[in-house]
Amino acid sequence: MSENNQLRDVFDAIADPTRRRLIRLLAEAEEMPLHELTAQFQMGRTAVSKHLTILKEAGLVLDRKVGRETRFRLNAAPLSEVQDWVAFYSKFWSTNMLRLQQLLEEEEG
């Protein structure tokens, strides 16, 4: 578990296409109620709620009650872990491709 006491791994949370779509929807809006999010999917409110719970456990979604309605918003900070991982491997592949190019040039020359 990371220092912000996440109950679920961020990578696990974003592994599902439905959850990635929820993240995108929330990134495009300041806040969205559950019924508006559910309307974007061909699944019931309970299924969408389960996906939102997983995102909440990873720290990616925050919610608040407004009367009888629950509104959700994105907390993108935990995605920095994913960005760091991708950046590391991007550098890894760039370095290795450069080495391969140099090796090929040496063999040709």
Summary of the structure (lengths in Angstrom):
residues: 109
radius of gyration: 19.6
end to end distance: 51.3
largest distance: 73.7
contacts: 281
relative contact order: 0.16
helix: 60%
strand: 13%
